[in-house]
Amino acid sequence: MWSRLASFLGFARRRAFDAAGGGRRWEGAKGIEALNASILAGATTAARRAGWYARNNPWVASAVQGLVANAIGSGVKPRSMHPDAAVRDRLHALWNRWTDRADAAGLTDFYGLQALALRAMVESGESFARLRFADTHDGLPLTIDLLDREQVPTDLHREVGAGARVRAGIEFDALGRRVAYHCYRNRPGDALAPFALDTVRVPAADMLHLFQPLASGQLRGLTWLAPILLRLHELDQYEDAALVKAKVAALFTGFIRDPDGTVAGLNTGGAVNGVLNVGMEPGSLIPLPPGADIQFSDPADPGDYGAFVKNHLRAIAAGLGVPYELVSGDLEGVTYSSIRAGLLEFRRRIEQLQYSIIVFQFCRPVWERFVRLAALSGAIDARGFDRDPAAFLAAEWLPPKWDWVDPLKDARAEIEQIRAGLKSRSQSIAERGYDIEEVDAAIAADRAREQRLGLSFDNAVQAEAKETADA
């Protein structure tokens, strides 16, 4: 019985999956056995290469900029969910004043920091930001300092004691929770920074670590360009070769074969530095002595350059999860249906990025620190904060609005969904990146101003709606 069972298990182990098979067809195939080990071994090299291409390759620069512009745009903005309207308004007023002073370097605002952090994550695979207490001279004493990924060393591993340990620059407690980050004061390799190899321990509550997890237990991030870097490198070489070929072909070089050295002109002053000065004009008949011959350069054709590059650009776009048209700017052959279908899929990916990574890892910790500081400093009426902090910390994050491909069709569909009860006005307005309370307040103010000035636009609106319905 046991022999039959062992035989069956051996057969199943050998024949269950072709993907786990061997033989000639699988020669040269590779596999990743441990994700963390693979990332720590090659993530820095890959990140440096990705950064180079993001700044030197126009297609990669366009793709990265497209990702950042669509995910961040003018900023992912919070809307307090506190039940008291007065507290909400006060928080929003404080937040709007603080965002201009959020950057510790003073180069941009909080929404610009979002874009920088996301760009670093796409290029390098991860980005870090440190929450600091600093006097902003106007508003809450909170600033954000963006760090380079190499300031958190991937090769720092040690045991701390009592079950705690440091892995890849991140300190974990005995339960496996992140409790601190060990950071260099300056970026390694910066010629203008002081040379120091000691690290600073930063509590995890003060550090934001932005990266896209690919598997549970992952320590550090991997550049989003990892699947396409080799293809990019080969495409770069191909484009260089095609450009050199085109330049050589444009030279129209001729080579005179003269076995005896008796070609007229070369020995009688008709040549300068070995180059014959005989011109070729339409209808010219140029006699050559016996034995002389002329050959012209004819570089090999590298093939259909346009189709080859287009195929590679599609692979690059697919590897980054970006529509090909956004990477290349090529709208040839694009129809309304095809561009709409492509954008819908792209928007699903962007929404996943916004809510599961940008909001969760970057925006939410900043908002919670901001609200706690506002409560502790007395900037808001924080009675009941200790009893129910969740009411103060709760917020809805509004990403930038999506532009419509066909505004008229999309607006009609939106109106029909609201009328049918399939979605609310609040949801519709939030999807466009606006706060419904601000929109309703603006509408009410407009109506009051129209009545005060004796203006009426209802008739025009109704007439236009009737014409649209009749059509």
Protein Blocks (a to p, Z undefined) as FASTA:
>chain_A
ZZmmmmmmmmmmmmmpmklmgcjklgoiacdfblklmmmmmmmmmmmmmmmmmmmmmklm
mmmmmmmmmmnmnopcdddfbfblklmmmmmmmmmmmmmmmpmnlpacfklmmmmmmmmm
mmnopacdddddddehiacddddddddfklpcfkbccdfbghiaceehiacdfkopafbd
cddfbdehiakbccdfbdcdddfklpccddddfbghiabdcdfklmmmmmmmmmmmmmmm
mmmmmmmmmnopaddddfkopaghjlnopagehiafbdcdehiacdddehiacddddddd
ebjfklmmmmmmmmmmmmnopafklmnopaghiafklmmmmmmmmmmmmmmmmmmmmmmm
mmmmmmmmmmmmmmmnopaccehklmmmmlmmpccddddddddfblmlmmmmmmmmmmno
pacfklmmmmnopafklmmmmmmmmmmmmmmnopafklmmmmmmmmmmmZZ
